[in-house]
Amino acid sequence: MIFSSLRVPASEFSSVTGWDAKPEGMCRGEVCVPAPGALDNGAINIETAAARLGMPIVHDTEHGVWSLGAATATGRTLGGTVVSVALDINPAHAKPWIDAAAPTHPSLIDTTHCTNDLFGFINVPMAVWIDENGMIVRPAEQASIERSPARDMEIPDGIPDRLKQMIGEVKKIPDDSAAYRAALVDWVRNGAASPYAMTPEEVVEASRPMSHDSSLAGACFAMGEHLYRTAGHDAAIPYWRRAHALDPDNWTYKRQAWTLVTTPAGATENDLMQGPNDVYEGNWLDDVLAAGGGDNYYVRANLERPK
């Protein structure tokens, strides 16, 4: 497969290699490889695409041509698809973050927090793993795949004490990103044979129980969401306050409600500090401290699963 440029029209790359650029990535038949950055304005960046597909490149500098070997990243390695979901009643607040990330995978906005009830999400980022048969093979759990720079930042001098304390608690949040990423890659490559894939019984056992109170909290939050849209913010508040009391471990219920009262009118981004307010009893920092600090903020993934 010979090319005279490292940037060629997507149609030319497809006709030569058999790999098509799609929203899912670089695809050949039913097999797709996530390949962010490979497609740019209708053209393929060959170096990026080749790196993702495992295609070795040979360059002849004298004649200015490049030869690509066949893709080596094939089979099950290419079988995974990421679907990201933002939880926000106001899509306009979530969309700029999606646009900035420029994802190559499907990116959705859950404006009703229905994924809480469907999958057990109570914080972000969390994820479930779903196999090709539609079965959940890992329950909702913390799902970071790279270390946040906030964990390593120096706390600046002269900032308010409350902000300093918030940064300190963020730095205490456990970082399992490297192990989680490795486990995810192992599952995508090996499927059910991966030691990190659970049986249905194991998934149920490891899942957060759906108690009467947590179910009622979901109904209260949904009622608040409906009234927020149909009757106004004030009508939603009593139901969201009750949801917080019924399910205090559900951070998505809290943070959605807090941000609607702590974000200034006309702001283009949500307030992420979510400090003390006159509407709700809780706020981010005080509730984190009450729950035991940043160490207990997430449902951590148990990745010690030898088979």
N, C-alpha and C positions, 0 to 999 in steps of 0.2 A: 504494500500500500504506500504509494509514493505521493508526496505533496511538495509543491514548490513554495509554500508559505505555511506559517504556523497559525494562520487565521484564514479560514475558508468558509464559504457559505454552508449552512447546515445541510442543504440539499446535496452538495458535493460530498461532504463527509459521510452522509448516509449512503449515497450510491457507491462509494468506495469501500466503506467499512461494514455497512449493514446496520449501524447503530443510529437511531433516530433521537433527536432532542425533543423531549416531552416535559410537561410539568413535573412528572415523577422523577425525571433525570434522563440519563442516556439509556435508551431502551432498544432491545432486540427481541421481537416477538413479545412473549409474556414476561420477559426478564428485564428489570430496570435497575440501574445503578444511580443512587443519588450523586449528582455532579454539580454542586453549586459553583457558579462562575464559568462553566463550560460554554454556555450559550450567552451571547451578548449581541443584542440588536440583529438577530438573524444569522450571526456568524458563530462558528465554533472556534474556541481557543484550544488548539490541538494539544498543547502542553498540559492544560488542565484536564481535558477529556481523557488524554492518554494516561495521566496519573491516576484518575479515578477508575479507569477500565483495566489498569494493569497492562497497558500496551508499552512495550519498550520502544524507544526512539533511537534511530541511527541517523546522524547528521553528516552529510558530505559538505564541508565548508567551501571546497573549491568550486563545486557546481551548484551550491545553494539549494539542495534538495534534502528532504527528510523522508525516511522510511519507517513505517510503523509495523510492529509485530502484532500478532493476533492478541485479542484480549485474554488475559489470564484470570481476571476476577470474574469468574462465571459460576453458574450453578446456584446453590443456596445462598452463597455470599451476597447475591444481588436481590434476594427475595424480600427485603424489608422495606416498608414504607412508613415514614413518619407522618402523623397527622397532629398538628399543634392546634390547641384550642385556648383562646383567650376568654376569660370570664369577666364580662363587663356589661352592665345594663346599657351603657352608652357606647355603641360601636364606634362613634367618632373619636373616642378617647383611646380605643385599642388599635384602630387602623394605622395611625402613624408609626407605632412600634413595629407592626407587621411590615409596613412599607420600608422602614429603616433596615429591617433584617433581610429583606429581599429573599424570602424563602423560596426554595425550589420544590417544596412539598405542599400538600394541601394545608391551608391555614384558615381556621374557622373562628368565629366569635360566638360564644354561648351567652346570649343576652338574658336567658332565664335561669342560668345555673343548673340546667337539667343534668349536666354531667356529674353534679354532686350526687343525685339520686341514682343515676345509671351506673356509675363506677366507684363512688365513694370518695371523690376528691374533696378535701377539706382545706387545702392550701395550694400554693403554686411555688415552684413547679412540682407537679406530681404526674405520674403516668401509670397506665396499665399496658401490659403486653397482650396482644391478641394474635393468635396464630391464623394460618390460612384456612382453618375450618371455622373461624369465628369464635373460638374458645379463648377465654382469658387464661393465660398461663402465668401471669404475675399480677397480684392485686395492686390497688392504688398505693403508691409509696413515693418518697422523695426521688426526683429524677433529674438531678443535675448531671451534665456530662462534661462540664469543664469548670475549673476553679474560678470563682468570682474574684475580680481584682479587689473588691471591697474587703475581702478577708485579710489582705496583706497591706492595705493602705495604712499609713501612719495617721494617728489621730492628731489633727492640727491643734496647735496652741491657740487659746483665745476664743474658741467656739463655745456656745452656750453649754452648760453642764448637761442639760437634757439631751442635746444632740450628741455630745461626747458619750453619754451612757448608751444611747441607741447604737452608735457605731460599735461600742464595746460588746453589746449583745449580739450584733450581727457577726462579729468576728468569732463569737463562741459557737455559732451554728456549725454542727459537724459537716465536714467536707468529705463526701464519699464519691465524688465525681469520677475519679480515675477508675475506681473499682466498679462503679455502676456502668460506665462506658464500656469497660472490658467485658462485663457480663452481658451487656446488650449485644455487642458484636459477636460474642460467642453464641448467643441464641440465634441471631440472624444466620450465622454460618452453619449451625448444627441442628437447629430446630428442636424437636422433642428430645433429641439426644443430649442437649445441653444440660449441664447440672443445674442451671439457673431456671429452667422451665419447670413449673410445678404441675402436679396432677390437679384435677378439679377439686378433690378433697383437700389438698394442701392449700389451694387458693382460698377456699371457703374458711379454712382454719386460720389463715393468715390475714384475712380481711377484717376490717373494722366492723363490729357487730352493728346491725341496724336495730337499735332499741326503739321503744315506743316514743321516748323523748326526742331522739334524733329524727325519727320519722315525722313527728309533730312539728319539730323545728323546720323541716323541709317544707311542710305545708304552710307554716306561718311565713317563711321567707317568700314562697311562691305567691301567697296572697298579697304580701307587701309589694312584690314586683308588679303584680297585676294592677294594684291600686296606684302605684307610682305612675304607671302609664295612663290610667283611665281617670283618676281622681286627683292626682297630684302627690307631691312628696310627703306632705304632712299626714296624709291618710295611710301611707306606708309605714311610718315610724313605729307606731305601737306594735305592729306585727313583727318588724325587724328586731325591736327590743326583746320581744318574747322569744324569737328564734335564738338570739344571743344567749338568753338565760337557759333555754332548754338544751342547747348544744354548744357549750362554751369552747369546745375544742375545734369548732369549725371556723377557721380563719377566713374563709371566703365569704361567709355571711357577714362577719364583722367588718372586714376591710372594705367590702362593697358599700355597706351602710356608712361607715366612718368617712370614707372619701367623699361621699356626696354632701357631707356637712362641713368638712374641713377644706375642701377645694374652693378657692375664691370664685365668685361668679365671673364668668367670662374667660376663665383660665382654659388654655388649650391642652393641658396635661393634668392628670390626677395628682393630688397631693399624696405623696408616698409616705410622709412622716405620720400622718393620721394621729395627731396629738389630742390632748384633752379638749372636750367640747361640752356644750350645754345640753346636748340632745341625748347622748348615750352615756351610760355609766363607765364604759371602758374606753381604752385607746390602745394603740399598738404597744408602746413601751410598757405601760403599767400591766397590761394583760400578759405580755411575754414574761415579765418578772414574776407575776402571780403564778404562772405555769411552771416556774422553775428555771427561767432564763433561756437564752438562746440554745443551750444544749438540748432542750426539749421542744424546740419549735416545730420540728418536722417528724413525720412518720418515716423513720429510717428504713431503708431496704436491708433485709437480712440476706447477705450474699454469701454466707458460710454454708454452702449446700453441697458437700461432696456426695457423689453417688457411688 
